[in-house]
């Protein structure tokens, strides 16, 4: 599956970010694909995920601020987050579940300055 994330960087609080994840297989063929993040000293947590049926689930911490979309023609998904807060600072990962096999891409760092 080899999800590959791109985007991220340094953003001011209140700003927005857009991350993209490219999959080597059609995202619609996956059990799920989405975004996770891990802050220093904390466990990896869900940001939002597209389920196999197409439903999208968001974590409460980002609900209303995050939108996940996908482009079937490009086999990509995108995360758009607004109203960023310093606590959104983390390494963001694109993760996919192919059947029961998990696949993780390299993370991309997002730093939100206050």
PyMOL CGO cylinders between C-alpha atoms (Angstrom):
from pymol import cmd
from pymol.cgo import CYLINDER

trace = [
    CYLINDER, 0.00, 0.00, 0.00, 2.91, 2.31, 0.88, 0.3, 1, 1, 1, 1, 1, 1,
    CYLINDER, 2.91, 2.31, 0.88, 1.06, 5.45, 1.93, 0.3, 1, 1, 1, 1, 1, 1,
    CYLINDER, 1.06, 5.45, 1.93, 3.22, 8.53, 1.46, 0.3, 1, 1, 1, 1, 1, 1,
    CYLINDER, 3.22, 8.53, 1.46, 2.35, 11.74, 3.26, 0.3, 1, 1, 1, 1, 1, 1,
    CYLINDER, 2.35, 11.74, 3.26, 3.39, 15.21, 2.22, 0.3, 1, 1, 1, 1, 1, 1,
    CYLINDER, 3.39, 15.21, 2.22, 2.74, 18.72, 3.36, 0.3, 1, 1, 1, 1, 1, 1,
    CYLINDER, 2.74, 18.72, 3.36, 3.05, 20.05, 6.87, 0.3, 1, 1, 1, 1, 1, 1,
    CYLINDER, 3.05, 20.05, 6.87, 5.57, 22.51, 8.18, 0.3, 1, 1, 1, 1, 1, 1,
    CYLINDER, 5.57, 22.51, 8.18, 5.39, 25.50, 10.47, 0.3, 1, 1, 1, 1, 1, 1,
    CYLINDER, 5.39, 25.50, 10.47, 2.03, 27.20, 10.84, 0.3, 1, 1, 1, 1, 1, 1,
    CYLINDER, 2.03, 27.20, 10.84, 0.84, 30.02, 13.07, 0.3, 1, 1, 1, 1, 1, 1,
    CYLINDER, 0.84, 30.02, 13.07, -1.95, 29.42, 15.52, 0.3, 1, 1, 1, 1, 1, 1,
    CYLINDER, -1.95, 29.42, 15.52, -5.26, 30.10, 13.88, 0.3, 1, 1, 1, 1, 1, 1,
    CYLINDER, -5.26, 30.10, 13.88, -3.90, 29.11, 10.51, 0.3, 1, 1, 1, 1, 1, 1,
    CYLINDER, -3.90, 29.11, 10.51, -4.61, 26.07, 8.42, 0.3, 1, 1, 1, 1, 1, 1,
    CYLINDER, -4.61, 26.07, 8.42, -2.78, 23.12, 6.96, 0.3, 1, 1, 1, 1, 1, 1,
    CYLINDER, -2.78, 23.12, 6.96, -3.26, 20.74, 4.11, 0.3, 1, 1, 1, 1, 1, 1,
    CYLINDER, -3.26, 20.74, 4.11, -1.65, 17.31, 4.07, 0.3, 1, 1, 1, 1, 1, 1,
    CYLINDER, -1.65, 17.31, 4.07, -1.77, 14.82, 1.25, 0.3, 1, 1, 1, 1, 1, 1,
    CYLINDER, -1.77, 14.82, 1.25, -1.32, 11.07, 1.27, 0.3, 1, 1, 1, 1, 1, 1,
    CYLINDER, -1.32, 11.07, 1.27, -0.67, 9.01, -1.84, 0.3, 1, 1, 1, 1, 1, 1,
    CYLINDER, -0.67, 9.01, -1.84, -1.52, 5.34, -1.91, 0.3, 1, 1, 1, 1, 1, 1,
    CYLINDER, -1.52, 5.34, -1.91, -0.05, 2.77, -4.27, 0.3, 1, 1, 1, 1, 1, 1,
    CYLINDER, -0.05, 2.77, -4.27, -3.46, 1.09, -4.52, 0.3, 1, 1, 1, 1, 1, 1,
    CYLINDER, -3.46, 1.09, -4.52, -6.94, 2.55, -4.97, 0.3, 1, 1, 1, 1, 1, 1,
    CYLINDER, -6.94, 2.55, -4.97, -7.99, 3.96, -1.62, 0.3, 1, 1, 1, 1, 1, 1,
    CYLINDER, -7.99, 3.96, -1.62, -11.47, 2.59, -2.20, 0.3, 1, 1, 1, 1, 1, 1,
    CYLINDER, -11.47, 2.59, -2.20, -10.02, -0.94, -2.04, 0.3, 1, 1, 1, 1, 1, 1,
    CYLINDER, -10.02, -0.94, -2.04, -8.75, -0.42, 1.50, 0.3, 1, 1, 1, 1, 1, 1,
    CYLINDER, -8.75, -0.42, 1.50, -10.58, -1.29, 4.68, 0.3, 1, 1, 1, 1, 1, 1,
    CYLINDER, -10.58, -1.29, 4.68, -9.73, 2.18, 5.90, 0.3, 1, 1, 1, 1, 1, 1,
    CYLINDER, -9.73, 2.18, 5.90, -7.25, 4.96, 5.31, 0.3, 1, 1, 1, 1, 1, 1,
    CYLINDER, -7.25, 4.96, 5.31, -6.75, 8.10, 7.27, 0.3, 1, 1, 1, 1, 1, 1,
    CYLINDER, -6.75, 8.10, 7.27, -4.69, 10.38, 9.41, 0.3, 1, 1, 1, 1, 1, 1,
    CYLINDER, -4.69, 10.38, 9.41, -3.14, 9.88, 12.79, 0.3, 1, 1, 1, 1, 1, 1,
    CYLINDER, -3.14, 9.88, 12.79, -0.78, 12.03, 14.80, 0.3, 1, 1, 1, 1, 1, 1,
    CYLINDER, -0.78, 12.03, 14.80, 1.74, 11.64, 17.55, 0.3, 1, 1, 1, 1, 1, 1,
    CYLINDER, 1.74, 11.64, 17.55, 3.04, 14.41, 19.76, 0.3, 1, 1, 1, 1, 1, 1,
    CYLINDER, 3.04, 14.41, 19.76, 6.29, 14.01, 21.68, 0.3, 1, 1, 1, 1, 1, 1,
    CYLINDER, 6.29, 14.01, 21.68, 5.82, 11.81, 24.71, 0.3, 1, 1, 1, 1, 1, 1,
    CYLINDER, 5.82, 11.81, 24.71, 2.29, 10.86, 23.72, 0.3, 1, 1, 1, 1, 1, 1,
    CYLINDER, 2.29, 10.86, 23.72, 0.69, 7.91, 22.01, 0.3, 1, 1, 1, 1, 1, 1,
    CYLINDER, 0.69, 7.91, 22.01, -0.35, 8.00, 18.39, 0.3, 1, 1, 1, 1, 1, 1,
    CYLINDER, -0.35, 8.00, 18.39, -3.95, 9.12, 18.11, 0.3, 1, 1, 1, 1, 1, 1,
    CYLINDER, -3.95, 9.12, 18.11, -6.61, 9.21, 15.46, 0.3, 1, 1, 1, 1, 1, 1,
    CYLINDER, -6.61, 9.21, 15.46, -7.27, 12.42, 13.57, 0.3, 1, 1, 1, 1, 1, 1,
    CYLINDER, -7.27, 12.42, 13.57, -9.77, 11.05, 11.09, 0.3, 1, 1, 1, 1, 1, 1,
    CYLINDER, -9.77, 11.05, 11.09, -10.28, 8.03, 8.89, 0.3, 1, 1, 1, 1, 1, 1,
    CYLINDER, -10.28, 8.03, 8.89, -12.23, 7.03, 5.81, 0.3, 1, 1, 1, 1, 1, 1,
    CYLINDER, -12.23, 7.03, 5.81, -13.91, 3.69, 6.42, 0.3, 1, 1, 1, 1, 1, 1,
    CYLINDER, -13.91, 3.69, 6.42, -14.44, 1.06, 3.78, 0.3, 1, 1, 1, 1, 1, 1,
    CYLINDER, -14.44, 1.06, 3.78, -18.02, 2.12, 3.16, 0.3, 1, 1, 1, 1, 1, 1,
    CYLINDER, -18.02, 2.12, 3.16, -16.96, 5.70, 2.60, 0.3, 1, 1, 1, 1, 1, 1,
    CYLINDER, -16.96, 5.70, 2.60, -18.01, 7.10, 5.95, 0.3, 1, 1, 1, 1, 1, 1,
    CYLINDER, -18.01, 7.10, 5.95, -15.51, 9.44, 7.57, 0.3, 1, 1, 1, 1, 1, 1,
    CYLINDER, -15.51, 9.44, 7.57, -14.91, 9.45, 11.30, 0.3, 1, 1, 1, 1, 1, 1,
    CYLINDER, -14.91, 9.45, 11.30, -13.16, 12.31, 13.07, 0.3, 1, 1, 1, 1, 1, 1,
    CYLINDER, -13.16, 12.31, 13.07, -11.63, 12.48, 16.50, 0.3, 1, 1, 1, 1, 1, 1,
    CYLINDER, -11.63, 12.48, 16.50, -13.46, 14.78, 18.89, 0.3, 1, 1, 1, 1, 1, 1,
    CYLINDER, -13.46, 14.78, 18.89, -10.37, 16.96, 19.26, 0.3, 1, 1, 1, 1, 1, 1,
    CYLINDER, -10.37, 16.96, 19.26, -10.47, 17.97, 15.60, 0.3, 1, 1, 1, 1, 1, 1,
    CYLINDER, -10.47, 17.97, 15.60, -14.16, 17.65, 14.82, 0.3, 1, 1, 1, 1, 1, 1,
    CYLINDER, -14.16, 17.65, 14.82, -15.35, 20.78, 13.07, 0.3, 1, 1, 1, 1, 1, 1,
    CYLINDER, -15.35, 20.78, 13.07, -11.79, 21.80, 12.22, 0.3, 1, 1, 1, 1, 1, 1,
    CYLINDER, -11.79, 21.80, 12.22, -10.70, 18.86, 10.08, 0.3, 1, 1, 1, 1, 1, 1,
    CYLINDER, -10.70, 18.86, 10.08, -11.92, 17.68, 6.70, 0.3, 1, 1, 1, 1, 1, 1,
    CYLINDER, -11.92, 17.68, 6.70, -10.70, 14.55, 4.97, 0.3, 1, 1, 1, 1, 1, 1,
    CYLINDER, -10.70, 14.55, 4.97, -11.33, 14.08, 1.30, 0.3, 1, 1, 1, 1, 1, 1,
    CYLINDER, -11.33, 14.08, 1.30, -10.12, 11.73, -1.35, 0.3, 1, 1, 1, 1, 1, 1,
    CYLINDER, -10.12, 11.73, -1.35, -9.34, 11.80, -5.03, 0.3, 1, 1, 1, 1, 1, 1,
    CYLINDER, -9.34, 11.80, -5.03, -10.04, 8.39, -6.52, 0.3, 1, 1, 1, 1, 1, 1,
    CYLINDER, -10.04, 8.39, -6.52, -8.37, 9.29, -9.80, 0.3, 1, 1, 1, 1, 1, 1,
    CYLINDER, -8.37, 9.29, -9.80, -5.09, 10.02, -8.04, 0.3, 1, 1, 1, 1, 1, 1,
    CYLINDER, -5.09, 10.02, -8.04, -5.36, 7.43, -5.24, 0.3, 1, 1, 1, 1, 1, 1,
    CYLINDER, -5.36, 7.43, -5.24, -4.83, 10.18, -2.71, 0.3, 1, 1, 1, 1, 1, 1,
    CYLINDER, -4.83, 10.18, -2.71, -6.50, 11.46, 0.41, 0.3, 1, 1, 1, 1, 1, 1,
    CYLINDER, -6.50, 11.46, 0.41, -6.14, 14.89, 1.86, 0.3, 1, 1, 1, 1, 1, 1,
    CYLINDER, -6.14, 14.89, 1.86, -6.45, 16.38, 5.31, 0.3, 1, 1, 1, 1, 1, 1,
    CYLINDER, -6.45, 16.38, 5.31, -7.43, 20.00, 5.65, 0.3, 1, 1, 1, 1, 1, 1,
    CYLINDER, -7.43, 20.00, 5.65, -7.37, 21.47, 9.13, 0.3, 1, 1, 1, 1, 1, 1,
    CYLINDER, -7.37, 21.47, 9.13, -8.27, 24.98, 10.17, 0.3, 1, 1, 1, 1, 1, 1,
    CYLINDER, -8.27, 24.98, 10.17, -8.10, 27.03, 13.36, 0.3, 1, 1, 1, 1, 1, 1,
    CYLINDER, -8.10, 27.03, 13.36, -4.87, 25.32, 14.31, 0.3, 1, 1, 1, 1, 1, 1,
    CYLINDER, -4.87, 25.32, 14.31, -3.75, 25.35, 17.90, 0.3, 1, 1, 1, 1, 1, 1,
    CYLINDER, -3.75, 25.35, 17.90, -0.32, 24.79, 19.43, 0.3, 1, 1, 1, 1, 1, 1,
    CYLINDER, -0.32, 24.79, 19.43, -1.61, 21.47, 20.77, 0.3, 1, 1, 1, 1, 1, 1,
    CYLINDER, -1.61, 21.47, 20.77, -2.06, 20.31, 17.18, 0.3, 1, 1, 1, 1, 1, 1,
    CYLINDER, -2.06, 20.31, 17.18, 1.72, 20.18, 16.94, 0.3, 1, 1, 1, 1, 1, 1,
    CYLINDER, 1.72, 20.18, 16.94, 2.68, 16.60, 16.15, 0.3, 1, 1, 1, 1, 1, 1,
    CYLINDER, 2.68, 16.60, 16.15, 4.02, 14.26, 13.56, 0.3, 1, 1, 1, 1, 1, 1,
    CYLINDER, 4.02, 14.26, 13.56, 1.12, 13.38, 11.29, 0.3, 1, 1, 1, 1, 1, 1,
    CYLINDER, 1.12, 13.38, 11.29, 0.95, 9.92, 9.76, 0.3, 1, 1, 1, 1, 1, 1,
    CYLINDER, 0.95, 9.92, 9.76, -1.09, 8.46, 6.98, 0.3, 1, 1, 1, 1, 1, 1,
    CYLINDER, -1.09, 8.46, 6.98, -2.19, 4.98, 7.90, 0.3, 1, 1, 1, 1, 1, 1,
    CYLINDER, -2.19, 4.98, 7.90, -4.07, 2.38, 5.92, 0.3, 1, 1, 1, 1, 1, 1,
    CYLINDER, -4.07, 2.38, 5.92, -5.62, -0.98, 6.65, 0.3, 1, 1, 1, 1, 1, 1,
    CYLINDER, -5.62, -0.98, 6.65, -5.54, -3.41, 3.73, 0.3, 1, 1, 1, 1, 1, 1,
    CYLINDER, -5.54, -3.41, 3.73, -7.74, -6.24, 4.91, 0.3, 1, 1, 1, 1, 1, 1,
    CYLINDER, -7.74, -6.24, 4.91, -6.18, -6.86, 8.30, 0.3, 1, 1, 1, 1, 1, 1,
    CYLINDER, -6.18, -6.86, 8.30, -2.70, -5.63, 7.36, 0.3, 1, 1, 1, 1, 1, 1,
    CYLINDER, -2.70, -5.63, 7.36, -1.78, -2.16, 8.65, 0.3, 1, 1, 1, 1, 1, 1,
    CYLINDER, -1.78, -2.16, 8.65, 0.47, 0.10, 6.62, 0.3, 1, 1, 1, 1, 1, 1,
    CYLINDER, 0.47, 0.10, 6.62, 2.07, 3.29, 7.83, 0.3, 1, 1, 1, 1, 1, 1,
    CYLINDER, 2.07, 3.29, 7.83, 3.75, 5.98, 5.86, 0.3, 1, 1, 1, 1, 1, 1,
    CYLINDER, 3.75, 5.98, 5.86, 6.53, 8.24, 7.00, 0.3, 1, 1, 1, 1, 1, 1,
    CYLINDER, 6.53, 8.24, 7.00, 5.24, 10.97, 9.20, 0.3, 1, 1, 1, 1, 1, 1,
    CYLINDER, 5.24, 10.97, 9.20, 5.24, 14.64, 8.35, 0.3, 1, 1, 1, 1, 1, 1,
    CYLINDER, 5.24, 14.64, 8.35, 5.88, 17.22, 11.03, 0.3, 1, 1, 1, 1, 1, 1,
    CYLINDER, 5.88, 17.22, 11.03, 3.36, 19.92, 11.75, 0.3, 1, 1, 1, 1, 1, 1,
    CYLINDER, 3.36, 19.92, 11.75, 4.38, 22.65, 14.19, 0.3, 1, 1, 1, 1, 1, 1,
    CYLINDER, 4.38, 22.65, 14.19, 1.88, 25.27, 15.27, 0.3, 1, 1, 1, 1, 1, 1,
    CYLINDER, 1.88, 25.27, 15.27, 3.43, 28.37, 16.80, 0.3, 1, 1, 1, 1, 1, 1,
    CYLINDER, 3.43, 28.37, 16.80, 1.53, 30.50, 19.28, 0.3, 1, 1, 1, 1, 1, 1,
]
cmd.load_cgo(trace, "trace")
